[in-house]
Amino acid sequence: MFGPEIAIGPGKADLLDAIAATGSISESARRLGMSYRRAWLLVDTMNRCFREPLVSSATGGSGGGGAHVTDFGNRVLRHFRAMEKRIDRAIEPDLAAFSELLADRPAR
Amino acid sequence: MFGPEIAIGPGKADLLDAIAATGSISESARRLGMSYRRAWLLVDTMNRCFREPLVSSATGGSGGGGAHVTDFGNRVLRHFRAMEKRIDRAIEPDLAAFSELLADRPAR
């Protein structure tokens, strides 16, 4: 959290991964099934919340410009993914215990 | 997760705490700033997702009936709160590191 805003979370991390893979915000939006506007707003939020931009985008040009994840963005992304793994490991026994408490799935 | 549904999460856990404290779904909804309908739906989801009801409610009567958290519900709630604490402890160093990477808060 950065004030009322969410600086980074699973959706924004996936968007960073997609931008790193595609070099394009619009193509990333398509892959993740979100609007270009939404992807752009998520990038804007990340860039404003952190000390340095996570995504750098070039506007204009015949291809509409490209976008790339900065070194700083890669650092944040790696850190976030490592934190997700630590959470998964920390609660693995809890999740197993919870699934014992869940109802049986209805047959289809 | 129970299929596509969220069996328990921070909001549902807070609702269980409120029902335990107030003995009433409608009073709990008021305290948490949600509609009665939403609180009822959250209770219904929990009760359907788990093997046993977490909340038992009595309908009718002049007071409109009451609700209480079952022993099973208390067990799920304690387990959930313990899991939250484990997560907090597991990522405490990450959160400290992340806050170093966040921008300075704008002065008000």
Backbone of each chain as ProteinMPNN parsed JSONL, in Angstrom:
{"seq_chain_A": "MFGPEIAIGPGKADLLDAIAATGSISESARRLGMSYRRAWLLVDTMNRCFREPLVSSATGGSGGGGAHVTDFGNRVLRHFRAMEKRIDRAIEPDLAAFSELLADRPAR", "coords_chain_A": {"N_chain_A": [[0.834, -1.185, 0.0], [0.449, 2.217, -0.788], [-0.253, 4.891, 0.7], [-3.656, 5.26, 0.002], [-3.476, 3.701, -2.203], [-2.714, 0.717, -4.097], [0.407, -0.343, -4.453], [1.785, -2.506, -5.552], [0.794, -5.753, -6.579], [-0.656, -9.033, -7.134], [-1.928, -8.822, -9.692], [-0.722, -6.563, -10.876], [1.896, -7.441, -10.89], [1.714, -9.567, -12.693], [1.149, -8.094, -14.945], [3.541, -6.672, -15.27], [5.235, -8.824, -15.865], [4.118, -9.551, -18.32], [4.579, -7.268, -19.86], [7.355, -7.283, -19.866], [7.684, -9.539, -21.409], [6.417, -8.959, -23.84], [6.998, -6.358, -24.59], [5.154, -4.365, -24.878], [2.413, -2.41, -23.869], [-0.221, -2.523, -24.783], [-0.394, -5.019, -26.054], [0.145, -6.612, -23.859], [-2.093, -6.041, -22.283], [-4.079, -7.207, -23.871], [-3.304, -9.938, -23.721], [-3.756, -10.407, -21.021], [-6.388, -10.044, -20.84], [-7.532, -7.565, -20.264], [-8.617, -4.117, -20.518], [-6.905, -1.694, -22.586], [-6.84, 0.773, -21.378], [-7.145, 0.121, -18.664], [-4.804, -1.358, -18.173], [-2.939, 0.621, -18.667], [-3.531, 2.409, -16.603], [-2.842, 0.841, -14.371], [-0.096, 0.586, -14.737], [0.587, 3.276, -14.53], [-0.111, 3.78, -11.869], [1.73, 2.101, -10.5], [4.143, 3.314, -11.326], [3.904, 5.822, -10.147], [3.76, 5.223, -7.443], [6.157, 4.081, -6.632], [9.666, 4.817, -6.033], [11.09, 5.054, -8.388], [10.403, 4.784, -11.935], [8.728, 1.772, -12.939], [8.053, 0.86, -15.338], [8.943, 1.85, -18.529], [7.907, 3.813, -21.176], [7.846, 4.378, -24.663], [6.485, 6.815, -26.623], [4.596, 7.294, -29.663], [5.758, 6.946, -33.112], [5.631, 4.553, -35.812], [4.86, 2.068, -34.92], [3.491, 2.647, -32.671], [4.998, 2.999, -30.473], [6.909, 1.52, -27.782], [7.138, -0.482, -24.773], [9.001, -1.012, -21.814], [10.191, -2.999, -19.072], [11.849, -1.523, -16.473], [15.204, -1.659, -14.964], [14.872, -1.17, -12.288], [12.177, -1.846, -12.073], [12.315, -4.587, -12.628], [13.676, -5.403, -10.386], [11.848, -4.845, -8.327], [9.819, -6.576, -9.161], [11.071, -9.133, -8.999], [11.484, -9.217, -6.273], [8.852, -9.141, -5.346], [7.827, -11.562, -6.374], [9.421, -13.366, -4.984], [8.52, -12.893, -2.429], [5.873, -13.756, -2.66], [6.366, -16.504, -2.933], [7.444, -17.052, -0.441], [5.205, -16.596, 1.151], [3.494, -18.612, 0.185], [4.913, -20.895, 1.001], [4.878, -20.5, 3.754], [2.203, -20.811, 4.445], [1.415, -23.235, 3.547], [0.906, -25.593, 5.151], [-1.376, -24.663, 6.49], [-3.206, -24.282, 4.405], [-3.591, -26.88, 3.569], [-4.797, -27.923, 5.856], [-7.116, -26.364, 5.92], [-8.386, -27.243, 3.601], [-9.27, -29.691, 4.335], [-11.392, -28.98, 5.886], [-13.249, -28.003, 4.204], [-16.31, -28.33, 2.334], [-17.442, -31.254, 0.492], [-16.879, -31.213, -2.965], [-19.565, -30.523, -5.163], [-20.837, -33.05, -7.325], [-20.532, -33.053, -10.901]], "CA_chain_A": [[0.0, 0.0, 0.0], [1.088, 3.529, -0.775], [-1.469, 5.63, 1.034], [-4.827, 4.44, -0.306], [-3.273, 2.96, -3.45], [-1.965, -0.532, -4.048], [1.6, -0.102, -5.271], [2.085, -3.741, -6.299], [-0.005, -6.904, -6.174], [-0.558, -10.113, -8.12], [-2.327, -8.382, -11.036], [0.304, -5.669, -11.409], [3.087, -8.26, -11.153], [1.466, -10.274, -13.957], [1.26, -7.105, -16.022], [4.984, -6.453, -15.48], [5.742, -9.997, -16.587], [3.642, -9.501, -19.711], [5.283, -6.177, -20.553], [8.72, -7.77, -20.092], [7.648, -10.559, -22.478], [5.889, -8.466, -25.117], [7.489, -5.023, -24.928], [4.015, -3.551, -25.291], [1.323, -2.364, -22.893], [-1.491, -2.94, -25.393], [-0.358, -6.475, -26.249], [0.039, -7.188, -22.511], [-3.502, -5.918, -21.892], [-4.81, -8.252, -24.602], [-2.977, -11.26, -23.156], [-4.315, -10.548, -19.674], [-7.847, -9.877, -20.904], [-8.012, -6.301, -19.698], [-8.602, -3.028, -21.488], [-5.658, -0.931, -22.634], [-6.949, 1.826, -20.37], [-6.885, -0.437, -17.333], [-3.373, -1.679, -18.095], [-2.209, 1.883, -18.575], [-3.739, 2.944, -15.246], [-2.054, 0.031, -13.438], [1.299, 1.006, -14.92], [0.706, 4.627, -13.98], [-0.128, 3.665, -10.401], [3.044, 1.579, -10.069], [5.201, 4.305, -11.547], [3.768, 6.922, -9.194], [3.909, 4.777, -6.052], [7.547, 3.743, -6.309], [10.667, 5.875, -6.158], [11.509, 5.174, -9.791], [9.438, 4.087, -12.809], [8.896, 0.334, -13.144], [7.849, 0.672, -16.776], [9.274, 3.017, -19.336], [7.257, 3.628, -22.474], [8.154, 5.339, -25.714], [5.253, 7.099, -27.378], [4.737, 7.67, -31.064], [6.363, 6.019, -34.037], [4.601, 3.841, -36.579], [4.376, 0.929, -34.136], [2.793, 3.123, -31.472], [5.92, 3.037, -29.336], [6.993, 0.269, -27.026], [7.29, -0.298, -23.332], [9.848, -2.052, -21.225], [10.329, -2.996, -17.622], [13.165, -0.969, -16.112], [15.976, -2.45, -13.998], [14.196, -0.991, -10.997], [10.943, -2.645, -12.141], [12.687, -6.003, -12.496], [14.055, -5.619, -8.989], [10.591, -4.909, -7.57], [9.112, -7.796, -9.572], [11.733, -10.306, -8.4], [11.221, -9.182, -4.834], [7.445, -9.503, -5.129], [7.664, -13.009, -6.628], [10.061, -14.087, -3.873], [7.62, -12.754, -1.29], [4.75, -14.682, -2.901], [6.828, -17.872, -2.632], [7.566, -17.181, 1.016], [3.846, -16.728, 1.687], [3.002, -19.952, -0.155], [5.561, -21.877, 1.868], [4.481, -20.282, 5.154], [0.823, -21.215, 4.737], [1.109, -24.533, 2.929], [0.215, -26.488, 6.092], [-2.709, -24.116, 6.766], [-4.106, -24.535, 3.28], [-3.931, -28.309, 3.615], [-5.757, -28.107, 6.948], [-8.387, -25.759, 5.51], [-9.106, -28.004, 2.577], [-9.964, -30.762, 5.064], [-12.607, -28.428, 6.504], [-14.191, -27.592, 3.162], [-17.322, -29.301, 1.923], [-17.122, -31.989, -0.718], [-17.352, -30.545, -4.172], [-20.713, -31.19, -5.782], [-20.535, -33.758, -8.573], [-21.058, -32.273, -12.042]], "C_chain_A": [[0.877, 1.247, 0.0], [-0.053, 4.506, -0.551], [-2.654, 4.734, 0.705], [-4.609, 3.544, -1.528], [-2.479, 1.672, -3.221], [-0.798, -0.402, -5.011], [1.91, -1.321, -6.139], [1.243, -4.867, -5.724], [0.061, -7.945, -7.28], [-0.898, -9.659, -9.546], [-1.271, -7.488, -11.662], [1.582, -6.45, -11.71], [2.914, -9.034, -12.464], [1.603, -9.319, -15.144], [2.733, -6.799, -16.31], [5.596, -7.618, -16.251], [5.363, -9.931, -18.067], [4.361, -8.408, -20.49], [6.73, -6.588, -20.84], [8.748, -8.737, -21.272], [7.294, -9.964, -23.825], [6.485, -7.12, -25.544], [6.374, -4.068, -25.31], [2.912, -3.594, -24.236], [0.028, -2.893, -23.515], [-1.528, -4.459, -25.62], [-0.472, -7.182, -24.888], [-1.406, -7.167, -22.041], [-4.321, -7.016, -22.564], [-4.57, -9.617, -23.977], [-3.638, -11.486, -21.807], [-5.82, -10.311, -19.656], [-8.348, -8.621, -20.222], [-7.93, -5.223, -20.765], [-7.234, -2.344, -21.477], [-5.661, 0.124, -21.547], [-6.618, 1.308, -18.973], [-5.394, -0.751, -17.154], [-2.557, -0.402, -17.912], [-2.327, 2.468, -17.171], [-2.931, 2.16, -14.207], [-0.579, 0.41, -13.516], [1.517, 2.377, -14.29], [0.736, 4.592, -12.454], [1.225, 3.169, -9.889], [4.114, 2.653, -10.184], [5.115, 5.464, -10.562], [4.085, 6.495, -7.771], [5.363, 4.514, -5.669], [8.486, 4.914, -6.578], [11.079, 6.133, -7.601], [10.479, 4.444, -10.646], [9.772, 2.597, -12.917], [8.797, 0.016, -14.636], [8.18, 1.985, -17.471], [8.626, 2.817, -20.696], [7.632, 4.747, -23.42], [6.88, 5.572, -26.498], [5.588, 7.397, -28.819], [5.456, 6.624, -31.892], [5.283, 5.196, -34.713], [4.046, 2.668, -35.779], [3.658, 1.348, -32.866], [3.693, 3.156, -30.256], [5.921, 1.725, -28.604], [7.104, 0.575, -25.558], [8.249, -1.354, -22.829], [9.904, -1.888, -19.709], [11.75, -2.528, -17.3], [13.915, -1.925, -15.168], [15.325, -2.381, -12.622], [12.918, -1.846, -10.949], [11.236, -4.128, -12.0], [13.048, -6.358, -11.059], [12.8, -5.752, -8.123], [9.862, -6.223, -7.88], [9.731, -9.044, -8.954], [11.437, -10.379, -6.908], [9.784, -9.628, -4.535], [7.236, -11.005, -5.322], [8.29, -13.832, -5.498], [9.165, -14.038, -2.644], [6.414, -13.682, -1.447], [5.148, -16.116, -2.547], [6.947, -18.079, -1.137], [6.186, -17.341, 1.66], [3.328, -18.143, 1.427], [3.598, -21.009, 0.772], [5.058, -21.758, 3.3], [3.093, -20.846, 5.444], [0.439, -22.546, 4.106], [0.406, -25.468, 3.918], [-1.208, -25.997, 6.414], [-3.674, -24.449, 5.64], [-4.522, -25.994, 3.249], [-4.984, -28.55, 4.696], [-7.12, -27.534, 6.571], [-9.126, -26.637, 4.522], [-9.797, -29.219, 3.196], [-11.305, -30.28, 5.623], [-13.652, -28.033, 5.471], [-15.16, -28.713, 2.829], [-16.81, -30.106, 0.725], [-17.65, -31.209, -1.904], [-18.558, -31.28, -4.727], [-20.277, -31.885, -7.069], [-21.146, -32.961, -9.728], [-21.815, -33.178, -12.985]], "O_chain_A": [[1.896, 1.319, 0.687], [-0.737, 4.902, -1.494], [-2.662, 3.564, 1.088], [-5.465, 2.72, -1.852], [-1.688, 1.561, -2.284], [-0.982, -0.356, -6.228], [2.253, -1.186, -7.313], [1.009, -4.921, -4.516], [0.77, -7.75, -8.267], [-0.234, -10.064, -10.5], [-0.954, -7.63, -12.843], [2.274, -6.15, -12.683], [3.853, -9.145, -13.251], [2.107, -9.691, -16.204], [3.124, -6.68, -17.471], [6.38, -7.416, -17.178], [6.177, -10.215, -18.945], [4.712, -8.603, -21.653], [7.269, -6.291, -21.906], [9.708, -8.76, -22.042], [7.809, -10.408, -24.852], [6.475, -6.785, -26.729], [6.615, -3.07, -25.99], [2.524, -4.664, -23.769], [-0.729, -3.616, -22.868], [-2.555, -5.102, -25.406], [-1.111, -8.228, -24.783], [-1.895, -8.143, -21.472], [-5.146, -7.672, -21.926], [-5.515, -10.367, -23.729], [-4.032, -12.605, -21.479], [-6.454, -10.367, -18.603], [-9.447, -8.599, -19.668], [-7.261, -5.39, -21.785], [-6.503, -2.408, -20.489], [-4.654, 0.357, -20.878], [-5.911, 1.959, -18.203], [-4.804, -0.447, -16.117], [-1.619, -0.35, -17.116], [-1.347, 2.963, -16.615], [-2.394, 2.748, -13.269], [0.099, 0.537, -12.496], [2.512, 2.603, -13.602], [1.524, 5.3, -11.827], [1.795, 3.743, -8.962], [4.892, 2.873, -9.256], [6.14, 6.03, -10.182], [4.607, 7.28, -6.981], [5.751, 4.704, -4.516], [8.132, 5.871, -7.266], [11.376, 7.262, -7.99], [9.76, 3.579, -10.145], [10.939, 2.212, -12.977], [9.374, -0.955, -15.125], [7.757, 3.064, -17.058], [8.782, 1.759, -21.306], [7.723, 5.911, -23.029], [6.264, 4.624, -26.985], [6.729, 7.716, -29.152], [5.729, 5.527, -31.406], [4.147, 5.146, -34.241], [2.879, 2.309, -35.943], [3.257, 0.5, -32.069], [3.218, 3.321, -29.132], [5.024, 0.903, -28.791], [7.158, 1.734, -25.146], [8.3, -2.463, -23.361], [9.695, -0.806, -19.159], [12.726, -3.083, -17.806], [13.335, -2.875, -14.643], [15.236, -3.372, -11.898], [12.615, -2.48, -9.938], [10.495, -4.849, -11.332], [12.768, -7.458, -10.582], [12.701, -6.655, -7.291], [9.357, -6.892, -6.979], [9.019, -9.911, -8.446], [11.178, -11.449, -6.357], [9.537, -10.387, -3.598], [6.549, -11.646, -4.527], [7.754, -14.868, -5.105], [9.058, -15.016, -1.905], [5.985, -14.318, -0.484], [4.371, -16.852, -1.94], [6.601, -19.14, -0.617], [6.018, -18.121, 2.597], [2.794, -18.793, 2.325], [2.897, -21.895, 1.263], [4.838, -22.761, 3.98], [2.829, -21.306, 6.554], [-0.728, -22.936, 4.129], [-0.599, -26.082, 3.56], [-2.125, -26.8, 6.587], [-4.814, -24.847, 5.881], [-5.67, -26.312, 2.939], [-5.945, -29.289, 4.481], [-8.155, -28.135, 6.862], [-10.349, -26.765, 4.589], [-10.784, -29.72, 2.657], [-12.233, -31.068, 5.808], [-14.802, -27.761, 5.815], [-14.861, -29.892, 3.02], [-15.873, -29.698, 0.038], [-18.73, -30.622, -1.851], [-18.582, -32.51, -4.761], [-19.446, -31.363, -7.813], [-22.154, -32.277, -9.553], [-22.333, -32.716, -14.002]]}, "seq_chain_B": "MFGPEIAIGPGKADLLDAIAATGSISESARRLGMSYRRAWLLVDTMNRCFREPLVSSATGGSGGGGAHVTDFGNRVLRHFRAMEKRIDRAIEPDLAAFSELLADRPAR", "coords_chain_B": {"N_chain_B": [[-10.217, -20.971, -1.414], [-13.133, -22.329, -2.77], [-13.929, -24.116, -5.271], [-15.074, -21.732, -7.542], [-15.599, -19.947, -5.569], [-14.869, -17.87, -2.702], [-14.071, -19.19, 0.239], [-13.263, -18.343, 2.765], [-11.928, -15.298, 4.027], [-10.272, -12.132, 4.688], [-12.425, -10.251, 5.006], [-14.674, -11.885, 5.5], [-13.807, -13.14, 7.807], [-13.703, -10.955, 9.552], [-16.406, -10.443, 9.648], [-17.335, -12.763, 10.943], [-16.124, -12.363, 13.457], [-17.548, -10.077, 14.236], [-20.171, -11.067, 14.373], [-19.847, -12.917, 16.408], [-19.412, -11.118, 18.451], [-21.724, -9.535, 18.524], [-23.958, -11.136, 18.184], [-25.719, -10.933, 16.117], [-26.619, -10.694, 12.725], [-27.507, -8.447, 11.319], [-26.763, -6.292, 12.96], [-24.027, -6.694, 12.903], [-23.52, -6.223, 10.203], [-24.102, -3.482, 10.084], [-22.072, -2.473, 11.786], [-19.838, -3.092, 10.247], [-20.227, -1.604, 8.07], [-21.623, -2.56, 5.839], [-24.254, -3.753, 3.66], [-27.202, -5.433, 4.911], [-27.973, -7.467, 3.251], [-25.589, -8.087, 1.893], [-23.984, -8.987, 4.01], [-25.463, -11.208, 4.756], [-25.227, -12.768, 2.475], [-22.468, -13.294, 2.495], [-22.254, -14.835, 4.822], [-23.839, -16.965, 4.007], [-22.307, -17.983, 1.898], [-19.988, -18.839, 3.278], [-21.128, -20.812, 4.923], [-21.99, -22.64, 3.032], [-19.633, -23.401, 1.778], [-17.994, -24.704, 3.62], [-17.668, -27.76, 5.536], [-19.389, -27.823, 7.686], [-21.857, -25.628, 9.169], [-20.752, -22.292, 9.808], [-21.972, -20.222, 10.946], [-24.868, -20.005, 12.828], [-28.243, -19.296, 12.575], [-31.154, -18.03, 14.096], [-34.4, -17.697, 13.076], [-37.131, -15.373, 13.088], [-39.275, -14.462, 15.895], [-39.606, -11.797, 18.317], [-37.362, -10.197, 18.379], [-36.325, -10.555, 15.918], [-34.804, -12.752, 15.678], [-31.618, -14.335, 16.335], [-28.054, -14.654, 15.791], [-25.316, -16.9, 15.859], [-21.841, -17.731, 16.17], [-20.748, -20.881, 15.375], [-19.195, -23.715, 17.103], [-17.598, -24.954, 15.249], [-17.282, -22.837, 13.461], [-15.836, -21.056, 15.066], [-13.508, -22.493, 15.243], [-12.568, -22.494, 12.598], [-12.237, -19.74, 12.308], [-10.249, -19.132, 14.276], [-8.166, -20.575, 13.193], [-7.838, -19.258, 10.765], [-7.064, -16.665, 11.619], [-4.665, -17.298, 12.864], [-3.224, -18.1, 10.656], [-3.099, -15.712, 9.23], [-1.396, -14.289, 10.949], [0.923, -15.799, 10.665], [1.521, -15.267, 8.007], [1.982, -12.482, 8.155], [4.284, -12.454, 9.77], [6.014, -13.889, 8.127], [6.432, -12.212, 5.942], [7.326, -9.847, 6.921], [10.022, -8.813, 6.755], [10.111, -8.41, 3.973], [8.117, -6.478, 3.563], [9.225, -4.32, 4.877], [11.456, -3.888, 3.258], [10.191, -3.286, 0.848], [8.957, -0.887, 1.524], [11.042, 0.837, 1.56], [11.457, 1.155, -1.106], [9.348, 2.561, -2.018], [7.86, 5.646, -3.128], [8.375, 8.933, -1.693], [5.882, 10.065, 0.545], [3.532, 12.447, -0.569], [3.524, 15.742, 0.781], [0.954, 17.1, 2.864]], "CA_chain_B": [[-11.106, -21.097, -2.555], [-13.933, -23.547, -2.896], [-14.319, -23.874, -6.656], [-14.872, -20.319, -7.874], [-15.982, -19.113, -4.439], [-13.912, -17.649, -1.632], [-14.691, -19.765, 1.434], [-12.95, -17.481, 3.919], [-10.945, -14.267, 3.724], [-10.256, -11.119, 5.752], [-13.749, -9.66, 5.216], [-15.551, -12.881, 6.128], [-13.319, -13.338, 9.174], [-14.178, -9.808, 10.341], [-17.847, -10.634, 9.862], [-17.474, -13.771, 12.011], [-15.799, -11.682, 14.724], [-18.652, -9.173, 14.586], [-21.331, -11.886, 14.769], [-19.524, -13.447, 17.738], [-19.515, -10.024, 19.422], [-23.051, -8.905, 18.583], [-25.052, -12.097, 18.119], [-26.703, -10.459, 15.136], [-26.056, -10.426, 11.4], [-27.814, -7.077, 10.893], [-25.911, -5.378, 13.727], [-22.666, -6.871, 12.384], [-23.463, -5.528, 8.917], [-24.007, -2.049, 10.397], [-20.726, -2.162, 12.305], [-18.82, -3.224, 9.201], [-20.559, -0.688, 6.968], [-22.113, -3.245, 4.641], [-25.697, -3.978, 3.701], [-27.611, -6.703, 5.505], [-27.97, -8.466, 2.179], [-24.209, -8.517, 1.638], [-23.545, -9.796, 5.155], [-26.167, -12.49, 4.695], [-24.627, -13.545, 1.38], [-21.146, -13.76, 2.943], [-22.514, -15.941, 5.747], [-24.341, -18.095, 3.219], [-21.167, -18.557, 1.176], [-19.17, -19.6, 4.238], [-21.847, -22.008, 5.382], [-22.05, -23.615, 1.945], [-18.298, -23.851, 1.358], [-17.375, -25.581, 4.613], [-18.358, -29.018, 5.86], [-20.431, -27.547, 8.677], [-22.126, -24.188, 9.223], [-19.921, -21.454, 10.675], [-22.917, -19.339, 11.631], [-26.211, -20.554, 12.964], [-29.131, -18.173, 12.858], [-32.535, -18.342, 14.454], [-35.278, -16.712, 12.438], [-38.392, -15.077, 13.769], [-39.227, -13.925, 17.256], [-39.808, -10.342, 18.315], [-36.082, -9.537, 18.101], [-35.873, -10.884, 14.567], [-33.888, -13.883, 15.725], [-30.221, -13.977, 16.54], [-27.091, -15.488, 15.066], [-24.081, -17.114, 16.618], [-20.762, -18.465, 15.512], [-20.708, -22.244, 15.905], [-17.866, -24.19, 17.509], [-16.858, -25.169, 14.002], [-16.944, -21.507, 12.967], [-14.748, -20.533, 15.892], [-12.289, -23.232, 14.898], [-12.115, -21.946, 11.313], [-11.801, -18.363, 12.551], [-8.952, -19.151, 14.966], [-7.17, -21.059, 12.246], [-7.597, -18.188, 9.795], [-6.297, -15.596, 12.273], [-3.296, -17.798, 13.066], [-2.581, -18.086, 9.343], [-2.774, -14.306, 8.945], [-0.206, -13.915, 11.733], [2.092, -16.453, 10.055], [1.846, -14.499, 6.798], [2.588, -11.21, 8.568], [5.657, -12.693, 10.219], [6.846, -14.369, 7.015], [6.763, -11.168, 4.967], [7.705, -8.604, 7.592], [11.228, -8.224, 6.144], [9.786, -7.958, 2.616], [7.365, -5.227, 3.618], [10.179, -3.26, 5.235], [12.271, -3.62, 2.068], [9.337, -2.611, -0.133], [8.646, 0.503, 1.862], [12.214, 1.616, 1.139], [11.388, 1.375, -2.559], [8.201, 3.414, -2.346], [8.1, 7.088, -3.216], [8.021, 9.691, -0.49], [4.496, 10.521, 0.544], [3.398, 13.888, -0.783], [3.115, 16.51, 1.97], [-0.45, 17.515, 2.758]], "C_chain_B": [[-11.85, -22.42, -2.468], [-14.556, -23.452, -4.278], [-14.078, -22.397, -6.944], [-15.133, -19.395, -6.682], [-14.861, -18.991, -3.417], [-14.573, -18.087, -0.334], [-14.482, -18.862, 2.643], [-11.863, -16.497, 3.509], [-11.049, -13.214, 4.808], [-11.647, -10.537, 6.052], [-14.695, -10.622, 5.923], [-15.103, -13.139, 7.563], [-13.772, -12.182, 10.072], [-15.671, -9.944, 10.633], [-18.099, -11.678, 10.948], [-17.184, -13.152, 13.374], [-16.971, -10.813, 15.18], [-19.876, -9.966, 15.039], [-21.086, -12.479, 16.154], [-19.737, -12.368, 18.806], [-20.945, -9.538, 19.611], [-24.199, -9.9, 18.648], [-26.106, -11.739, 17.09], [-26.03, -10.166, 13.801], [-26.306, -8.969, 11.012], [-26.955, -6.067, 11.656], [-24.457, -5.474, 13.244], [-22.499, -6.127, 11.069], [-23.314, -4.023, 9.149], [-22.603, -1.68, 10.842], [-19.668, -2.171, 11.213], [-19.133, -2.347, 7.991], [-20.976, -1.398, 5.697], [-23.615, -3.455, 4.776], [-25.987, -5.312, 4.382], [-27.538, -7.809, 4.454], [-26.557, -9.0, 1.918], [-23.708, -9.407, 2.778], [-24.185, -11.179, 5.102], [-25.548, -13.383, 3.612], [-23.251, -14.088, 1.773], [-21.298, -14.943, 3.906], [-22.955, -17.18, 4.975], [-23.206, -18.778, 2.454], [-20.304, -19.393, 2.116], [-19.854, -20.903, 4.61], [-21.922, -23.08, 4.297], [-20.682, -24.206, 1.621], [-17.678, -24.844, 2.334], [-18.264, -26.786, 4.92], [-19.531, -28.81, 6.798], [-20.683, -26.047, 8.687], [-21.166, -23.475, 10.183], [-20.803, -20.536, 11.51], [-24.274, -20.023, 11.663], [-27.135, -19.399, 13.299], [-30.534, -18.67, 13.146], [-33.41, -17.272, 13.83], [-36.506, -16.483, 13.312], [-38.193, -14.593, 15.183], [-39.304, -12.408, 17.2], [-38.509, -9.609, 17.981], [-35.549, -9.843, 16.721], [-34.897, -12.041, 14.563], [-32.462, -13.421, 15.924], [-29.334, -14.881, 15.712], [-25.91, -15.732, 15.984], [-23.089, -17.921, 15.806], [-20.688, -19.839, 16.177], [-19.305, -22.606, 16.387], [-16.986, -24.404, 16.279], [-16.39, -23.832, 13.426], [-15.803, -20.884, 13.753], [-13.42, -21.203, 15.561], [-11.704, -22.685, 13.59], [-11.542, -20.547, 11.52], [-10.435, -18.319, 13.235], [-7.847, -19.569, 14.011], [-6.817, -19.959, 11.235], [-6.746, -17.073, 10.399], [-4.849, -16.022, 12.51], [-2.528, -17.761, 11.746], [-2.194, -16.657, 8.961], [-1.509, -13.883, 9.69], [1.048, -14.538, 11.128], [2.509, -15.705, 8.795], [2.549, -13.207, 7.181], [4.04, -11.406, 8.979], [6.561, -13.056, 9.048], [7.277, -13.229, 6.101], [7.156, -9.846, 5.615], [8.983, -7.998, 6.983], [10.96, -7.707, 4.728], [9.083, -6.613, 2.652], [8.278, -4.066, 3.975], [11.013, -2.882, 4.008], [11.449, -2.877, 1.018], [9.13, -1.153, 0.24], [9.835, 1.409, 1.565], [12.143, 1.979, -0.338], [10.243, 2.298, -2.955], [8.612, 4.881, -2.371], [7.842, 7.734, -1.864], [6.573, 10.106, -0.595], [4.463, 12.019, 0.28], [2.972, 14.566, 0.519], [1.678, 16.975, 1.774], [-0.597, 18.973, 3.111]], "O_chain_B": [[-11.287, -23.465, -2.144], [-15.583, -22.797, -4.457], [-13.013, -21.864, -6.632], [-14.912, -18.188, -6.778], [-14.02, -19.879, -3.281], [-15.512, -17.449, 0.142], [-15.396, -18.642, 3.438], [-10.977, -16.838, 2.725], [-11.825, -13.37, 5.751], [-12.003, -10.351, 7.215], [-15.428, -10.23, 6.831], [-15.94, -13.336, 8.444], [-14.175, -12.4, 11.214], [-16.138, -9.605, 11.721], [-18.983, -11.496, 11.784], [-17.915, -13.39, 14.335], [-17.337, -10.811, 16.355], [-20.547, -9.572, 15.993], [-21.999, -12.54, 16.978], [-20.182, -12.659, 19.917], [-21.34, -9.171, 20.717], [-25.29, -9.563, 19.108], [-27.249, -12.187, 17.178], [-25.007, -9.482, 13.744], [-25.428, -8.321, 10.444], [-26.472, -5.097, 11.072], [-23.747, -4.471, 13.182], [-21.478, -5.48, 10.836], [-22.503, -3.367, 8.496], [-22.013, -0.716, 10.355], [-18.726, -1.379, 11.235], [-18.393, -2.349, 7.007], [-20.721, -0.908, 4.597], [-24.175, -3.346, 5.867], [-25.137, -6.201, 4.425], [-27.104, -8.927, 4.73], [-26.356, -10.202, 1.745], [-23.089, -10.445, 2.544], [-23.534, -12.189, 5.368], [-25.37, -14.585, 3.806], [-22.908, -15.217, 1.424], [-20.564, -15.926, 3.814], [-22.509, -18.294, 5.25], [-23.154, -20.005, 2.374], [-19.932, -20.52, 1.789], [-19.233, -21.967, 4.61], [-21.919, -24.274, 4.593], [-20.579, -25.371, 1.236], [-16.923, -25.727, 1.927], [-19.452, -26.806, 4.597], [-20.536, -29.517, 6.725], [-19.825, -25.272, 8.264], [-20.821, -24.006, 11.239], [-20.445, -20.128, 12.615], [-24.755, -20.544, 10.657], [-26.85, -18.61, 14.2], [-31.027, -19.606, 12.516], [-33.186, -16.078, 14.033], [-36.855, -17.305, 14.159], [-37.067, -14.343, 15.615], [-39.09, -11.809, 16.146], [-38.535, -8.536, 17.377], [-34.438, -9.438, 16.382], [-34.233, -12.29, 13.558], [-32.14, -12.254, 15.706], [-29.817, -15.772, 15.013], [-25.547, -14.874, 16.788], [-23.443, -18.674, 14.9], [-20.577, -19.939, 17.399], [-18.343, -21.889, 16.111], [-15.799, -24.079, 16.274], [-15.256, -23.704, 12.965], [-14.91, -20.26, 13.18], [-12.36, -20.578, 15.591], [-10.501, -22.444, 13.49], [-10.491, -20.211, 10.974], [-9.56, -17.556, 12.824], [-6.751, -19.009, 14.012], [-5.65, -19.759, 10.899], [-5.81, -16.591, 9.76], [-3.924, -15.22, 12.376], [-1.34, -17.437, 11.714], [-1.107, -16.417, 8.437], [-0.653, -13.199, 9.129], [2.103, -13.905, 11.076], [3.7, -15.525, 8.539], [3.585, -12.867, 6.611], [4.917, -10.633, 8.593], [7.706, -12.612, 8.965], [8.372, -13.269, 5.542], [7.301, -8.836, 4.926], [9.023, -6.796, 6.721], [11.515, -6.684, 4.325], [9.403, -5.714, 1.874], [8.131, -2.964, 3.448], [11.248, -1.701, 3.75], [11.944, -1.951, 0.376], [9.127, -0.281, -0.629], [9.665, 2.608, 1.344], [12.702, 2.988, -0.767], [10.176, 2.761, -4.093], [9.576, 5.291, -1.725], [7.179, 7.158, -1.001], [6.087, 10.456, -1.671], [5.265, 12.773, 0.833], [2.157, 14.028, 1.268], [1.242, 17.213, 0.647], [-1.705, 19.508, 3.08]]}, "name": "protein", "num_of_chains": 2, "seq": "MFGPEIAIGPGKADLLDAIAATGSISESARRLGMSYRRAWLLVDTMNRCFREPLVSSATGGSGGGGAHVTDFGNRVLRHFRAMEKRIDRAIEPDLAAFSELLADRPARMFGPEIAIGPGKADLLDAIAATGSISESARRLGMSYRRAWLLVDTMNRCFREPLVSSATGGSGGGGAHVTDFGNRVLRHFRAMEKRIDRAIEPDLAAFSELLADRPAR"}
